[in-house]
Amino acid sequence: MKAFLNYLFVFLVTISLSSCELAGGIFKGGVWTGVILVIGVIALVIWALSRMFGGGSKS
């Protein structure tokens, strides 16, 4: 239950960020910075979901 609350907290903080500020920062930094950032965020979300739902079963 504690892990679920931690993930819920991270999720709520993530969606509370202003998307307009994020987009403006990405465009100021350049296209490649934005591409790397988006790939990193997608990888982080996939990793977090796999950890939450039992990715990497232990035999």
C-alpha positions as a Markdown table, in Angstrom:
| # | Residue | x | y | z |
|---|---|---|---|---|
| 1 | Met | 0.0 | 0.0 | 0.0 |
| 2 | Lys | 2.9 | 2.3 | 0.8 |
| 3 | Ala | 4.4 | 1.8 | -2.7 |
| 4 | Phe | 1.0 | 2.6 | -4.2 |
| 5 | Leu | 0.8 | 5.9 | -2.3 |
| 6 | Asn | 4.3 | 6.8 | -3.4 |
| 7 | Tyr | 3.4 | 6.2 | -7.1 |
| 8 | Leu | 0.2 | 8.1 | -6.7 |
| 9 | Phe | 2.0 | 11.1 | -5.2 |
| 10 | Val | 4.5 | 11.1 | -8.1 |
| 11 | Phe | 1.7 | 10.9 | -10.6 |
| 12 | Leu | -0.2 | 13.8 | -9.0 |
| 13 | Val | 2.9 | 16.0 | -8.9 |
| 14 | Thr | 3.6 | 15.2 | -12.5 |
| 15 | Ile | 0.1 | 16.1 | -13.8 |
| 16 | Ser | 0.1 | 19.2 | -11.7 |
| 17 | Leu | 3.0 | 20.8 | -13.7 |
| 18 | Ser | 2.0 | 23.4 | -16.2 |
| 19 | Ser | 2.3 | 21.8 | -19.7 |
| 20 | Cys | 2.6 | 25.2 | -21.3 |
| 21 | Glu | 5.7 | 26.0 | -19.3 |
| 22 | Leu | 7.1 | 22.6 | -20.2 |
| 23 | Ala | 6.5 | 23.1 | -23.9 |
| 24 | Gly | 8.0 | 26.6 | -23.8 |
| 25 | Gly | 11.1 | 25.3 | -22.1 |
| 26 | Ile | 11.5 | 22.5 | -24.6 |
| 27 | Phe | 11.3 | 24.8 | -27.6 |
| 28 | Lys | 13.8 | 27.2 | -26.0 |
| 29 | Gly | 16.2 | 24.3 | -25.5 |
| 30 | Gly | 16.0 | 23.0 | -29.0 |
| 31 | Val | 14.3 | 20.2 | -30.8 |
| 32 | Trp | 16.9 | 17.5 | -29.9 |
| 33 | Thr | 16.6 | 18.4 | -26.2 |
| 34 | Gly | 12.9 | 18.0 | -26.5 |
| 35 | Val | 13.2 | 14.6 | -28.3 |
| 36 | Ile | 15.6 | 13.3 | -25.6 |
| 37 | Leu | 13.4 | 14.6 | -22.8 |
| 38 | Val | 10.2 | 13.0 | -24.3 |
| 39 | Ile | 12.0 | 9.6 | -24.8 |
| 40 | Gly | 13.3 | 9.8 | -21.2 |
| 41 | Val | 9.8 | 10.5 | -19.8 |
| 42 | Ile | 8.2 | 7.7 | -21.8 |
| 43 | Ala | 10.9 | 5.3 | -20.7 |
| 44 | Leu | 10.4 | 6.4 | -17.1 |
| 45 | Val | 6.7 | 5.9 | -17.3 |
| 46 | Ile | 7.1 | 2.4 | -18.8 |
| 47 | Trp | 9.6 | 1.5 | -16.1 |
| 48 | Ala | 7.3 | 2.8 | -13.3 |
| 49 | Leu | 4.3 | 0.9 | -14.7 |
| 50 | Ser | 6.3 | -2.3 | -15.0 |
| 51 | Arg | 7.5 | -2.0 | -11.4 |
| 52 | Met | 3.9 | -1.3 | -10.2 |
| 53 | Phe | 2.3 | -4.2 | -12.0 |
| 54 | Gly | 5.0 | -6.8 | -11.3 |
| 55 | Gly | 7.4 | -6.6 | -14.2 |
| 56 | Gly | 10.4 | -8.9 | -13.8 |
| 57 | Ser | 8.9 | -11.8 | -12.0 |
| 58 | Lys | 11.1 | -13.6 | -9.4 |
| 59 | Ser | 11.4 | -17.4 | -9.8 |
